[in-house]
Amino acid sequence: MNTTDKHNERIARMTFASVYPMYVQKVEAKGRTKEELHQVIQWLTGFDDKKLRDLIEKKVTFETFFQMASLNPNAGLITGLICGYRIEEIENPLTKQARYLDKLVDELAKGRKMEKILRGS
């Protein structure tokens, strides 16, 4: 299943700040912590807590968020279905990166062990 240009544009323009509270709510509802969420985000993007807060305050778009990120070299190991899309088949790089983050948050909420979420690193 491939994403449409309209779908890719919507993700690019969405602000990270608008989605972040939903990530926190999702993981905390399943007994995980905000600190664990930040660990997952830092693994994927390289952003520490201070930088993450700054990006949230500035209401950066996902496009800017991922342009500023130093994507983990093991991010390509994130595979599977998320939001109805098979990650490894998504062609748009930004949409793929956003789905990487969604998948990691989903795995955290489902109780997967941190070393598995972080792909052994």
N, C-alpha and C positions, 0 to 999 in steps of 0.2 A: 504494500500500500504506500503510495507516494503522497506527499503533502502538496497542497495547491499554493499558488503564489499568494492568494488572499490569506490563507492560513499562515504562511511564513511571514507576511507583512504584519499580521496581527500580533504574532509572537515578538517580532522585532520592536514594535511600538509599545508593548506592554511594559509597565514599570516593574522592576524587581520589588520595589516597596509595596506594590499592590498584592503581590503573590506571597511575599515573605511571611506575613501573619498567618496565612493559610498553611504554610509549611510548619510553622511553630505549632499551630493548633493540631494539625494532623499527627505530628510525632508525640506531642504531650498527651493527646487523647489515648495513645497506645502505650503510655508509660515510659516513653523516651524523653530525653531532656533537650533543652535549647542548646546546651553546651555540646551535646552529641551532634545536633543539627549543624552547628557552627564547625565542628570538626569535619563533617562530611563536605560542607561547602568549601572549607579551606583546602581539603584534599583535592577537590576538583578544580578550584579556581586560583588557589594561592592567596586568597584574601584572608587576612587576620581579622579579629573582632573589630579593631578600630577602623580598618578600611571598609569592612562590611557595614558598620554603622554609618560611615560617611556616605557610602553609595546609597543607602536607604534614605538618609536625610536629603540627599540631592535628587532623589527620585529618578535615578537613571533608568533608561530603558534596558531591556534585555540585550539589545544590540550593543549599547555602550558597555553594559556589564561584562559581556563576554569579550568585547574588544579589549577591555582593560585586564582581563584575566590571563593568567599563565596556566593554561589548561594542563592538567596532569598528563604525562606521557602515557599512562595506563588507562586513560579515559576510554580508549577504543575497546577495552575489555568489557565495557558496560554494554550488555546486549539484552535482548528480550523485548517483550511487549510493554508499552506504556501508553495510556490514552488511546488505545486502538491502533497504535503504530509500532511496527517492528523497528527498533532503533537502528539496527545495522543496515536497514534499507532506506533510511531517510537520507536524501541527497543534499538538501540545503544545510550547510554547516552550522548556521545559527540555530535552526530548529533542532538539529541533532544535539547540539550542546545544551539547549534548554531541556530536551528530553532526557539527556544524561542526568541532569540535576533532578528532574522529576522522578526518575527511576531510583536514584540514590535515596531520595526522601521517602519514597514508597518502601524501599527495602528496610530503611531504618524503622519506619512505622510498623512494618510487619514483624519486627523483632529479630531480623537477621543480625548475626554477630558482626561487630565492627570490622574485624580483620577481613571478613568476606566482602563487606560493603566497600572497603578501601582497596579491594583487589590485591590483597596480600602485601601492601606496602605500609 
